[in-house]
Amino acid sequence: MRIRYAATVTAVLTITLTACSSDDIPAVPTGSERSALIAALKDVNPAIVTDEDKAIDAARDQCATLNEVRRVRHESQGPVLHQRPRSH
């Protein structure tokens, strides 16, 4: 069960991050993109998509939030002259 849940969450995150790669809120998905997003959300929790239009709007809002966080983090770092690799 945990593996299925983790795979589903990974799929939703992949879809979301791919759709959220622009600086703006993404366009309303249509066709296969819409179907894939709805299916992924239903896999995580069917209650999320009782109203598909609201679920799509919420996903798009998440993109706007992610893009704002990226923008703020980028601006707060200032110019990067040299960046050392992070040690793990």
PyMOL commands that place a pseudoatom at each C-alpha (Angstrom):
pseudoatom trace, name=CA, resn=MET, resi=1, chain=A, elem=C, hetatm=0, pos=[0.000, 0.000, 0.000]
pseudoatom trace, name=CA, resn=ARG, resi=2, chain=A, elem=C, hetatm=0, pos=[2.784, 2.439, 0.882]
pseudoatom trace, name=CA, resn=ILE, resi=3, chain=A, elem=C, hetatm=0, pos=[4.551, 1.774, -2.413]
pseudoatom trace, name=CA, resn=ARG, resi=4, chain=A, elem=C, hetatm=0, pos=[1.368, 2.474, -4.391]
pseudoatom trace, name=CA, resn=TYR, resi=5, chain=A, elem=C, hetatm=0, pos=[0.765, 5.665, -2.417]
pseudoatom trace, name=CA, resn=ALA, resi=6, chain=A, elem=C, hetatm=0, pos=[4.364, 6.806, -2.916]
pseudoatom trace, name=CA, resn=ALA, resi=7, chain=A, elem=C, hetatm=0, pos=[4.142, 6.085, -6.644]
pseudoatom trace, name=CA, resn=THR, resi=8, chain=A, elem=C, hetatm=0, pos=[0.915, 8.031, -6.906]
pseudoatom trace, name=CA, resn=VAL, resi=9, chain=A, elem=C, hetatm=0, pos=[2.300, 11.004, -5.006]
pseudoatom trace, name=CA, resn=THR, resi=10, chain=A, elem=C, hetatm=0, pos=[5.370, 10.931, -7.239]
pseudoatom trace, name=CA, resn=ALA, resi=11, chain=A, elem=C, hetatm=0, pos=[3.147, 10.936, -10.319]
pseudoatom trace, name=CA, resn=VAL, resi=12, chain=A, elem=C, hetatm=0, pos=[1.117, 13.884, -9.043]
pseudoatom trace, name=CA, resn=LEU, resi=13, chain=A, elem=C, hetatm=0, pos=[4.265, 15.815, -8.171]
pseudoatom trace, name=CA, resn=THR, resi=14, chain=A, elem=C, hetatm=0, pos=[5.754, 15.086, -11.584]
pseudoatom trace, name=CA, resn=ILE, resi=15, chain=A, elem=C, hetatm=0, pos=[2.619, 16.305, -13.323]
pseudoatom trace, name=CA, resn=THR, resi=16, chain=A, elem=C, hetatm=0, pos=[2.425, 19.361, -11.085]
pseudoatom trace, name=CA, resn=LEU, resi=17, chain=A, elem=C, hetatm=0, pos=[6.077, 20.339, -11.383]
pseudoatom trace, name=CA, resn=THR, resi=18, chain=A, elem=C, hetatm=0, pos=[6.048, 19.836, -15.137]
pseudoatom trace, name=CA, resn=ALA, resi=19, chain=A, elem=C, hetatm=0, pos=[2.949, 21.985, -15.465]
pseudoatom trace, name=CA, resn=CYS, resi=20, chain=A, elem=C, hetatm=0, pos=[4.393, 24.549, -13.055]
pseudoatom trace, name=CA, resn=SER, resi=21, chain=A, elem=C, hetatm=0, pos=[7.641, 25.042, -14.934]
pseudoatom trace, name=CA, resn=SER, resi=22, chain=A, elem=C, hetatm=0, pos=[6.664, 28.427, -16.354]
pseudoatom trace, name=CA, resn=ASP, resi=23, chain=A, elem=C, hetatm=0, pos=[6.705, 31.729, -14.477]
pseudoatom trace, name=CA, resn=ASP, resi=24, chain=A, elem=C, hetatm=0, pos=[2.952, 32.162, -14.795]
pseudoatom trace, name=CA, resn=ILE, resi=25, chain=A, elem=C, hetatm=0, pos=[-0.042, 30.153, -13.750]
pseudoatom trace, name=CA, resn=PRO, resi=26, chain=A, elem=C, hetatm=0, pos=[-0.433, 27.373, -16.321]
pseudoatom trace, name=CA, resn=ALA, resi=27, chain=A, elem=C, hetatm=0, pos=[-3.275, 27.252, -18.791]
pseudoatom trace, name=CA, resn=VAL, resi=28, chain=A, elem=C, hetatm=0, pos=[-6.298, 25.145, -17.937]
pseudoatom trace, name=CA, resn=PRO, resi=29, chain=A, elem=C, hetatm=0, pos=[-5.373, 21.600, -18.989]
pseudoatom trace, name=CA, resn=THR, resi=30, chain=A, elem=C, hetatm=0, pos=[-7.540, 19.991, -21.645]
pseudoatom trace, name=CA, resn=GLY, resi=31, chain=A, elem=C, hetatm=0, pos=[-7.841, 16.597, -23.236]
pseudoatom trace, name=CA, resn=SER, resi=32, chain=A, elem=C, hetatm=0, pos=[-5.302, 14.008, -22.110]
pseudoatom trace, name=CA, resn=GLU, resi=33, chain=A, elem=C, hetatm=0, pos=[-3.517, 16.429, -19.745]
pseudoatom trace, name=CA, resn=ARG, resi=34, chain=A, elem=C, hetatm=0, pos=[-6.764, 17.103, -17.890]
pseudoatom trace, name=CA, resn=SER, resi=35, chain=A, elem=C, hetatm=0, pos=[-7.640, 13.401, -17.769]
pseudoatom trace, name=CA, resn=ALA, resi=36, chain=A, elem=C, hetatm=0, pos=[-4.159, 12.507, -16.455]
pseudoatom trace, name=CA, resn=LEU, resi=37, chain=A, elem=C, hetatm=0, pos=[-4.299, 15.154, -13.727]
pseudoatom trace, name=CA, resn=ILE, resi=38, chain=A, elem=C, hetatm=0, pos=[-7.808, 14.134, -12.614]
pseudoatom trace, name=CA, resn=ALA, resi=39, chain=A, elem=C, hetatm=0, pos=[-6.819, 10.444, -12.593]
pseudoatom trace, name=CA, resn=ALA, resi=40, chain=A, elem=C, hetatm=0, pos=[-3.693, 11.149, -10.531]
pseudoatom trace, name=CA, resn=LEU, resi=41, chain=A, elem=C, hetatm=0, pos=[-5.647, 13.218, -8.030]
pseudoatom trace, name=CA, resn=LYS, resi=42, chain=A, elem=C, hetatm=0, pos=[-8.307, 10.486, -7.742]
pseudoatom trace, name=CA, resn=ASP, resi=43, chain=A, elem=C, hetatm=0, pos=[-5.563, 7.948, -7.032]
pseudoatom trace, name=CA, resn=VAL, resi=44, chain=A, elem=C, hetatm=0, pos=[-4.363, 10.049, -4.114]
pseudoatom trace, name=CA, resn=ASN, resi=45, chain=A, elem=C, hetatm=0, pos=[-7.817, 10.850, -2.737]
pseudoatom trace, name=CA, resn=PRO, resi=46, chain=A, elem=C, hetatm=0, pos=[-11.099, 10.579, -4.685]
pseudoatom trace, name=CA, resn=ALA, resi=47, chain=A, elem=C, hetatm=0, pos=[-12.663, 13.254, -2.466]
pseudoatom trace, name=CA, resn=ILE, resi=48, chain=A, elem=C, hetatm=0, pos=[-10.277, 15.820, -3.962]
pseudoatom trace, name=CA, resn=VAL, resi=49, chain=A, elem=C, hetatm=0, pos=[-12.061, 15.646, -7.296]
pseudoatom trace, name=CA, resn=THR, resi=50, chain=A, elem=C, hetatm=0, pos=[-15.718, 15.693, -6.337]
pseudoatom trace, name=CA, resn=ASP, resi=51, chain=A, elem=C, hetatm=0, pos=[-15.785, 18.878, -8.417]
pseudoatom trace, name=CA, resn=GLU, resi=52, chain=A, elem=C, hetatm=0, pos=[-13.282, 18.477, -11.266]
pseudoatom trace, name=CA, resn=ASP, resi=53, chain=A, elem=C, hetatm=0, pos=[-13.206, 22.173, -12.156]
pseudoatom trace, name=CA, resn=LYS, resi=54, chain=A, elem=C, hetatm=0, pos=[-12.379, 23.131, -8.557]
pseudoatom trace, name=CA, resn=ALA, resi=55, chain=A, elem=C, hetatm=0, pos=[-9.675, 20.453, -8.446]
pseudoatom trace, name=CA, resn=ILE, resi=56, chain=A, elem=C, hetatm=0, pos=[-8.096, 21.820, -11.631]
pseudoatom trace, name=CA, resn=ASP, resi=57, chain=A, elem=C, hetatm=0, pos=[-8.246, 25.378, -10.249]
pseudoatom trace, name=CA, resn=ALA, resi=58, chain=A, elem=C, hetatm=0, pos=[-6.626, 24.225, -7.001]
pseudoatom trace, name=CA, resn=ALA, resi=59, chain=A, elem=C, hetatm=0, pos=[-3.814, 22.504, -8.923]
pseudoatom trace, name=CA, resn=ARG, resi=60, chain=A, elem=C, hetatm=0, pos=[-3.240, 25.680, -10.952]
pseudoatom trace, name=CA, resn=ASP, resi=61, chain=A, elem=C, hetatm=0, pos=[-3.197, 27.726, -7.730]
pseudoatom trace, name=CA, resn=GLN, resi=62, chain=A, elem=C, hetatm=0, pos=[-0.510, 25.419, -6.375]
pseudoatom trace, name=CA, resn=CYS, resi=63, chain=A, elem=C, hetatm=0, pos=[1.564, 26.214, -9.452]
pseudoatom trace, name=CA, resn=ALA, resi=64, chain=A, elem=C, hetatm=0, pos=[1.218, 29.930, -8.779]
pseudoatom trace, name=CA, resn=THR, resi=65, chain=A, elem=C, hetatm=0, pos=[2.384, 29.377, -5.207]
pseudoatom trace, name=CA, resn=LEU, resi=66, chain=A, elem=C, hetatm=0, pos=[5.351, 27.229, -6.264]
pseudoatom trace, name=CA, resn=ASN, resi=67, chain=A, elem=C, hetatm=0, pos=[6.374, 29.785, -8.868]
pseudoatom trace, name=CA, resn=GLU, resi=68, chain=A, elem=C, hetatm=0, pos=[6.172, 32.612, -6.302]
pseudoatom trace, name=CA, resn=VAL, resi=69, chain=A, elem=C, hetatm=0, pos=[8.322, 30.662, -3.833]
pseudoatom trace, name=CA, resn=ARG, resi=70, chain=A, elem=C, hetatm=0, pos=[10.892, 30.003, -6.572]
pseudoatom trace, name=CA, resn=ARG, resi=71, chain=A, elem=C, hetatm=0, pos=[10.919, 33.671, -7.539]
pseudoatom trace, name=CA, resn=VAL, resi=72, chain=A, elem=C, hetatm=0, pos=[11.363, 34.880, -3.950]
pseudoatom trace, name=CA, resn=ARG, resi=73, chain=A, elem=C, hetatm=0, pos=[14.116, 32.343, -3.242]
pseudoatom trace, name=CA, resn=HIS, resi=74, chain=A, elem=C, hetatm=0, pos=[15.919, 33.304, -6.438]
pseudoatom trace, name=CA, resn=GLU, resi=75, chain=A, elem=C, hetatm=0, pos=[15.686, 37.032, -5.656]
pseudoatom trace, name=CA, resn=SER, resi=76, chain=A, elem=C, hetatm=0, pos=[16.814, 36.590, -2.050]
pseudoatom trace, name=CA, resn=GLN, resi=77, chain=A, elem=C, hetatm=0, pos=[19.957, 34.728, -3.078]
pseudoatom trace, name=CA, resn=GLY, resi=78, chain=A, elem=C, hetatm=0, pos=[21.277, 37.625, -5.145]
pseudoatom trace, name=CA, resn=PRO, resi=79, chain=A, elem=C, hetatm=0, pos=[23.940, 37.092, -7.754]
pseudoatom trace, name=CA, resn=VAL, resi=80, chain=A, elem=C, hetatm=0, pos=[25.832, 33.846, -7.382]
pseudoatom trace, name=CA, resn=LEU, resi=81, chain=A, elem=C, hetatm=0, pos=[29.493, 34.177, -8.267]
pseudoatom trace, name=CA, resn=HIS, resi=82, chain=A, elem=C, hetatm=0, pos=[30.535, 30.663, -7.406]
pseudoatom trace, name=CA, resn=GLN, resi=83, chain=A, elem=C, hetatm=0, pos=[28.471, 27.901, -5.952]
pseudoatom trace, name=CA, resn=ARG, resi=84, chain=A, elem=C, hetatm=0, pos=[30.123, 24.964, -4.258]
pseudoatom trace, name=CA, resn=PRO, resi=85, chain=A, elem=C, hetatm=0, pos=[28.533, 21.547, -4.645]
pseudoatom trace, name=CA, resn=ARG, resi=86, chain=A, elem=C, hetatm=0, pos=[26.575, 20.468, -1.614]
pseudoatom trace, name=CA, resn=SER, resi=87, chain=A, elem=C, hetatm=0, pos=[27.957, 17.572, 0.359]
pseudoatom trace, name=CA, resn=HIS, resi=88, chain=A, elem=C, hetatm=0, pos=[25.527, 14.815, 1.199]
for i in range(1, 88): cmd.bond("trace and resi %d" % i, "trace and resi %d" % (i + 1))
show_as sticks, trace
zoom trace
